[in-house]
Amino acid sequence: MPGQRYERAHCQACGCEQAAAISAKNQESYPVEIREGFHEKTWDLSHSGGHSGGGAAFRLRRKAGGKLRGFSAEPGCPSLCSVGDRCFFGNFEALDQVTNDFNRYYPDITFSYEQVGGRNLEAYLDANAGVDIMMVSAEFMNAKDATLPDRCRDLTGIDTSAIDGKMLKSYNIGGVQKAIPMAQRVTGMVVNTTLLENEGLSLPQNTQEFLSVLAALKEKGYTPIQGPAGKAYAELTQGEVNTALCTDMEFLESARAGGQMAADRLVSVFGLLDIIRDNGYTDEDLNASLPEDNYDGAILNFFEGKTPFWICDTEKVSGMKKRESKSEAFQSAPFEYGFVYVPLDEMGSYVYQEPWFGFAVNRDAADPEYAMEFLRLLATRQEIDTMAKVKGVPSVVVDTVQADIYRDVKSPEAMADRVVNTGTITPEITAKWYSVTRAYMDGAYDSPEAAARDFLSAVE
């Protein structure tokens, strides 16, 4: 473009730096090409002082001569507030991919990032006016007496046809779409497939095959199942329990009433944990020594090559590829591995899925029009799919081809039942299952029945 140069643009309002197109003339209009499927029109973005002054004023006008509309941006650039209860992103390359694409259309927009704990989000919003886009958790959006959805704008007008409807429903509060899911979170296990092959074993497809493989590995000197004590036992069995709560109304009603039917089914789950513990298929002391966050140290432990099955979720898997080079053991003796569901049913696996965070527009956004425009781009098939794959987690896009490590994540043959949480599984239920399973394996209950009753106290 005539008179335009590219350089590092410094935003005086927030101190961030972002690659941007800077015009040599203050009022020059930039023709912006909008890819097919994002907008039907071509827009001009006029730069009016922007980052070179004390504030910023952005004008968005139609090239074809439509009405000019303008709005002021305070404190000077749209801000992106990163919020979550399971992880907090200070460096989110996958999101940078989308912001860079957005800057192709609107080169004067700069994004700043803040990290905020999920439980502190509303207090943060009260103290920091003008946050435009929030990263939210479905757990907090669907929590009992949640007020966070009231702070989120209605996204119903955004085209979300590329996204799995069940994933969208997790952020549909009272019939209003409040957030766009960015990816899936699934619990399961990473399996060292090379180790199994070298030992003459096949990947188990159901409970009996799983127990047989565990027995064979134990006999060969392995500790087959590994994972931090505070997470492994819950995530090993979470699929069956949560699937039952979400799909079996008789079980759910019995659970809410503290009924015997629900207690009996949970007793059978604890019975499976007994089999795994009593036969030495896992080692409680070893699990207690693993890092509780189940991330960097746990990944490197798996790369030592001696762990057949590592219990984790897809968030942890997302960090594996970049840590291969950090493991001397893996570099000297690389092996194949993949993420699979835990096969705890005779028909396959109970598959419980939930959104791995989502993006919402703040009700009190300083730049709501640009914020909504950003989410329109984010919700397109290419952007939402690319973001998940760059991050290394399963995509929420309908009929996408998952990364090879997740080749079984949407395979119907691997599923006995599949459910996406749309609010039934509350943060309280999740926390209770983690604490009860850990306490049960530590011998804190007199019986499986007592553990089951304790868990049911959290189901409302």
C-alpha positions in Angstrom: 0.0 0.0 0.0 1.4 3.5 -0.9 2.8 5.3 2.1 2.6 2.3 4.4 5.4 0.8 6.4 5.6 -2.2 8.8 7.3 -2.0 12.1 6.9 -2.8 15.8 4.0 -0.7 17.0 4.2 0.4 20.6 0.9 1.0 22.4 1.2 3.9 24.8 -2.0 2.9 26.6 -1.0 -0.6 27.7 2.7 -0.8 27.0 2.3 -3.9 24.8 4.1 -4.4 21.4 2.4 -5.9 18.4 3.4 -6.1 14.7 1.1 -3.6 13.0 0.7 -1.7 9.8 1.6 2.0 10.4 0.6 4.6 7.9 2.9 7.4 7.0 -0.2 9.6 6.7 -2.3 9.9 9.8 -5.7 9.6 8.1 -4.9 7.1 5.3 -7.5 4.3 4.8 -6.3 0.7 4.6 -8.2 -1.6 2.3 -8.6 -4.8 4.2 -9.3 -8.1 2.4 -11.8 -10.3 4.2 -11.6 -14.0 3.4 -14.6 -15.8 2.1 -16.9 -17.0 4.9 -15.9 -14.4 7.4 -17.6 -11.3 5.8 -19.5 -10.8 2.6 -18.2 -7.2 2.3 -14.9 -5.5 1.9 -14.1 -3.0 4.6 -11.8 0.0 4.9 -10.2 0.7 8.3 -9.3 4.3 8.8 -6.5 5.1 11.2 -7.0 8.3 13.2 -4.0 8.9 15.5 -4.4 5.6 17.2 -1.2 4.4 19.0 0.8 7.5 18.3 -1.4 9.6 20.5 -2.6 9.4 24.1 -5.7 7.4 23.2 -7.1 5.7 20.1 -10.1 6.3 18.0 -11.0 3.7 15.4 -13.4 4.1 12.5 -14.9 1.2 10.6 -16.6 2.2 7.3 -17.8 0.4 4.3 -15.8 0.8 1.1 -19.0 0.9 -0.9 -20.0 4.2 0.7 -22.2 2.9 3.6 -22.7 4.9 6.8 -19.6 5.7 8.7 -19.7 4.5 12.3 -17.0 5.4 14.9 -16.4 4.6 18.5 -13.7 5.5 21.0 -11.4 2.9 22.6 -10.3 3.3 26.2 -7.7 2.7 27.5 -6.3 2.7 23.9 -6.5 -0.9 22.7 -8.9 -3.8 23.1 -7.7 -6.0 26.0 -7.9 -9.7 26.2 -8.4 -11.0 29.8 -7.2 -14.7 30.1 -9.1 -16.5 32.8 -9.3 -20.1 33.8 -9.4 -22.5 36.8 -7.2 -25.3 35.4 -4.5 -23.3 33.8 -3.5 -19.7 33.3 -1.9 -18.5 30.0 0.9 -16.0 30.1 2.0 -17.1 26.6 -0.7 -18.4 24.3 0.8 -19.0 20.9 -2.5 -20.6 19.6 -4.4 -17.5 20.3 -1.7 -15.3 18.8 -2.5 -17.2 15.6 -6.0 -15.8 15.6 -5.0 -12.3 16.7 -2.5 -12.2 13.8 -5.2 -13.1 11.4 -7.5 -10.5 12.8 -4.8 -7.9 12.3 -4.8 -8.8 8.6 -8.3 -7.3 8.5 -7.9 -4.6 11.1 -4.2 -3.8 11.3 -4.6 -1.0 13.9 -6.0 -3.3 16.6 -3.6 -4.3 19.3 -4.3 -7.0 22.0 -3.0 -6.9 25.5 -3.2 -9.9 27.8 -3.8 -10.2 31.5 -3.8 -13.4 33.6 -6.5 -13.8 36.2 -7.5 -16.8 38.3 -11.0 -18.1 37.5 -12.3 -17.6 41.0 -11.1 -14.0 40.9 -12.6 -13.0 37.6 -15.6 -11.0 38.7 -13.6 -9.1 41.3 -11.0 -8.3 38.6 -13.7 -7.1 36.2 -15.1 -4.8 39.0 -11.7 -3.3 39.5 -10.7 -3.1 35.8 -13.2 -1.4 33.6 -13.2 -1.9 29.9 -11.9 -5.5 29.5 -13.3 -6.6 26.1 -12.9 -10.4 25.8 -12.7 -12.9 28.6 -11.5 -16.5 28.6 -14.0 -18.4 30.8 -14.5 -21.9 32.1 -17.8 -23.8 31.6 -17.6 -24.9 35.2 -17.8 -21.4 36.5 -20.4 -20.4 33.9 -22.7 -23.3 35.0 -21.9 -23.2 38.7 -24.8 -22.9 41.1 -26.0 -19.3 41.5 -23.4 -18.2 38.9 -23.5 -14.5 38.1 -20.6 -14.6 35.5 -23.0 -15.3 32.6 -24.8 -11.9 33.4 -21.5 -10.2 32.6 -21.3 -11.8 29.1 -22.9 -10.4 26.0 -25.3 -12.4 23.8 -23.4 -14.1 21.0 -26.5 -15.6 19.3 -25.9 -13.7 16.1 -22.5 -15.2 15.5 -22.3 -18.0 13.0 -21.3 -21.1 15.0 -22.3 -23.8 12.5 -18.7 -25.1 12.3 -18.7 -26.0 16.0 -20.0 -29.2 17.7 -23.5 -28.3 19.0 -23.0 -30.2 22.3 -19.9 -28.1 23.0 -21.8 -24.9 22.3 -24.5 -26.0 24.6 -22.1 -25.9 27.6 -22.0 -22.1 27.1 -25.7 -21.7 26.3 -27.1 -20.2 29.5 -30.8 -19.8 29.7 -31.2 -20.2 25.9 -28.5 -17.5 25.2 -25.1 -18.2 23.8 -22.7 -16.6 26.2 -19.3 -17.9 25.0 -17.5 -19.8 22.1 -15.7 -23.0 23.2 -12.1 -23.1 22.1 -11.3 -26.8 22.3 -12.2 -30.0 24.1 -11.0 -31.3 27.4 -11.1 -35.1 27.7 -9.8 -37.3 30.5 -8.1 -40.6 29.6 -4.5 -41.9 29.4 -1.4 -41.6 27.3 -0.2 -45.1 26.3 3.4 -46.0 25.3 2.4 -48.0 22.3 6.0 -49.0 21.5 6.3 -50.5 24.9 3.1 -52.6 24.5 4.3 -53.8 21.1 7.7 -54.7 22.4 6.1 -56.8 25.1 3.7 -58.5 22.6 0.6 -56.8 23.9 -2.2 -55.0 22.1 -4.1 -51.9 23.0 -7.0 -53.0 25.2 -10.5 -52.2 24.0 -12.7 -53.1 27.0 -12.5 -53.8 30.7 -11.4 -57.5 30.5 -8.7 -56.8 28.0 -7.5 -53.8 30.1 -7.2 -55.9 33.2 -5.4 -58.7 31.3 -2.9 -56.2 29.9 -2.3 -54.7 33.3 -1.7 -58.2 34.8 0.8 -59.0 32.0 2.7 -55.8 32.5 2.8 -56.2 36.2 4.3 -59.7 35.7 6.9 -58.2 33.4 8.0 -55.8 36.2 6.2 -52.6 35.2 3.9 -50.4 37.3 1.3 -50.2 34.6 -0.8 -47.2 35.7 0.9 -44.0 36.9 -0.3 -40.5 37.7 -0.4 -38.1 40.6 -2.4 -39.5 43.5 -4.6 -36.4 43.7 -5.7 -36.8 40.1 -5.1 -40.3 38.7 -7.8 -42.2 40.6 -10.5 -39.7 39.8 -9.5 -39.3 36.1 -9.2 -43.1 35.7 -12.9 -43.5 36.6 -14.4 -40.1 35.9 -15.8 -41.1 32.5 -18.2 -43.7 33.9 -19.5 -41.6 36.8 -20.0 -38.4 34.9 -21.5 -40.2 31.9 -24.0 -41.9 34.2 -24.9 -38.5 35.8 -25.4 -36.9 32.4 -27.3 -39.6 30.5 -29.0 -41.9 33.0 -31.9 -40.0 34.6 -32.7 -42.9 37.0 -29.2 -42.8 38.3 -29.1 -39.0 38.5 -32.4 -38.9 40.5 -31.2 -41.7 42.8 -27.9 -39.8 43.3 -29.7 -36.6 44.2 -31.8 -38.5 46.7 -28.8 -40.4 48.1 -30.5 -43.6 46.9 -29.3 -47.2 47.0 -29.3 -47.6 43.3 -26.8 -44.9 42.8 -24.7 -46.0 45.7 -24.5 -49.6 44.4 -23.2 -48.4 41.0 -20.6 -46.3 42.7 -19.6 -49.2 44.9 -18.8 -51.1 41.7 -16.5 -48.3 40.6 -14.6 -48.4 43.9 -14.4 -52.1 43.4 -12.5 -51.6 40.2 -10.1 -49.3 42.1 -9.7 -52.1 44.6 -8.6 -54.5 41.9 -6.1 -52.0 40.5 -4.6 -51.2 43.9 -4.7 -54.7 45.4 -3.0 -56.3 42.4 -0.3 -53.8 42.2 -1.4 -52.3 38.9 -0.6 -48.9 40.4 1.7 -47.8 43.2 0.4 -45.3 45.6 3.8 -44.2 46.9 5.0 -43.7 43.3 1.9 -41.7 42.4 2.3 -39.6 45.6 5.8 -38.7 44.4 4.7 -37.4 41.0 4.1 -33.6 40.6 0.5 -32.8 41.6 0.0 -30.5 38.6 0.6 -33.5 36.4 2.4 -31.4 33.8 6.0 -30.7 33.2 7.6 -33.2 35.6 4.9 -35.8 34.8 5.5 -35.5 31.1 9.2 -35.9 31.5 8.6 -39.0 33.7 6.6 -40.5 31.0 9.3 -39.8 28.5 11.7 -42.0 30.5 9.9 -44.8 28.6 9.0 -47.0 31.6 5.3 -46.0 32.0 2.8 -48.0 30.0 -0.3 -45.9 30.9 -0.1 -42.3 32.2 -3.5 -41.0 33.5 -4.1 -37.4 32.4 -6.3 -35.1 30.4 -5.8 -33.5 27.0 -4.6 -30.3 28.5 -1.5 -32.2 29.7 -1.1 -33.9 26.4 -0.9 -30.5 24.7 2.5 -29.9 26.4 4.1 -33.1 25.3 5.4 -32.4 21.8 7.5 -29.4 22.9 9.0 -31.4 25.8 10.2 -34.3 23.7 13.4 -32.3 23.1 13.9 -31.6 26.8 14.0 -35.3 27.6 17.4 -36.9 27.2 15.9 -40.4 27.6 13.3 -39.7 24.9 16.0 -38.3 22.6 18.2 -41.3 23.0 15.4 -43.8 22.7 12.3 -42.3 21.1 9.0 -44.2 21.1 5.4 -43.9 19.8 2.6 -42.8 22.1 -1.0 -41.8 21.9 -4.0 -40.6 23.9 -6.8 -43.1 24.4 -10.0 -43.4 26.5 -9.8 -45.6 29.6 -11.6 -48.8 28.5 -13.8 -49.4 31.5 -16.8 -51.0 29.9 -17.3 -54.3 28.1 -18.5 -52.3 25.0 -15.6 -49.9 25.0 -15.1 -46.6 27.0 -17.3 -44.1 28.8 -16.4 -40.9 27.1 -17.0 -37.7 29.1 -16.1 -34.5 27.3 -16.3 -30.8 28.2 -15.1 -27.6 26.6 -11.6 -26.6 27.4 -12.3 -22.9 28.1 -14.2 -20.5 25.9 -14.2 -16.9 24.9 -16.9 -14.3 25.9 -17.4 -10.6 25.3 -17.6 -8.5 28.4 -21.0 -6.8 28.9 -19.1 -3.6 29.8 -16.5 -3.9 27.0 -14.8 -0.7 26.0 -14.8 -1.8 22.3 -17.8 -4.2 22.0 -18.0 -4.0 18.2 -14.4 -5.0 17.7 -14.7 -7.7 20.4 -17.8 -9.2 18.7 -16.0 -9.0 15.3 -13.0 -10.9 16.8 -15.3 -13.7 18.0 -17.0 -13.9 14.6 -13.6 -14.6 13.1 -12.7 -17.0 16.0 -15.8 -19.1 15.4 -15.0 -19.8 11.8 -14.0 -23.4 11.0 -10.4 -22.5 10.0 -9.6 -20.3 13.0 -11.2 -22.4 15.8 -9.7 -25.6 14.3 -6.3 -24.1 13.8 -6.2 -22.7 17.3 -6.9 -26.1 18.9 -4.3 -27.9 16.8 -1.6 -25.3 17.4 -2.3 -25.6 21.1 -2.3 -29.4 20.9 -5.8 -30.2 22.2 -8.8 -31.8 20.4 -10.8 -29.5 18.2 -14.5 -28.6 18.7 -15.0 -28.4 14.9 -17.6 -30.7 13.5 -16.1 -33.6 11.5 -12.6 -32.3 11.7 -9.6 -34.6 11.3 -8.0 -34.7 14.8 -4.2 -34.7 15.3 -2.8 -38.2 15.1 -2.3 -38.4 18.9 -6.1 -38.0 19.2 -7.1 -40.4 16.5 -9.4 -42.3 18.9 -10.9 -39.2 20.6 -14.0 -39.2 18.3 -13.9 -42.8 17.1 -17.4 -44.3 17.6 -15.8 -47.8 17.8 -13.9 -46.7 21.0 -17.0 -45.5 22.8 -19.5 -47.3 25.0 -21.2 -44.0 25.6 -20.3 -40.3 24.9 -21.5 -37.2 26.7 -20.6 -33.6 26.8 -21.3 -31.8 30.0 -23.9 -29.0 29.7 -24.1 -28.1 33.3 -25.0 -31.3 35.1 -21.4 -31.8 36.3 -20.8 -28.9 38.6 -17.4 -27.7 40.0 -18.6 -29.1 43.4 -19.3 -32.6 41.9 -15.9 -32.6 40.2 -14.0 -31.5 43.3 -15.8 -34.1 45.4 -15.0 -37.0 43.1 -11.3 -36.1 43.1 -11.2 -35.8 46.9 -13.2 -39.0 47.6 -11.2 -41.2 45.2 -8.0 -40.0 46.7 -9.2 -40.5 50.2 -10.6 -44.0 49.3 -7.2 -45.1 48.0 -5.6 -43.8 51.1 -7.9 -46.0 53.2 -9.9 -43.2 54.7 -13.3 -45.0 54.5 -14.5 -48.0 56.3 -16.1 -49.4 53.1 -16.9 -48.6 49.4 -20.4 -47.8 50.5 -19.2 -45.1 52.9 -17.1 -43.5 50.1 -20.1 -43.7 47.7 -22.4 -42.0 50.3 -19.8 -39.2 50.8 -19.6 -38.5 47.1 -23.4 -38.5 46.7 -23.6 -35.7 49.2 -22.3 -33.3 46.6 -24.9 -34.2 43.9 -27.8 -31.9 43.9 
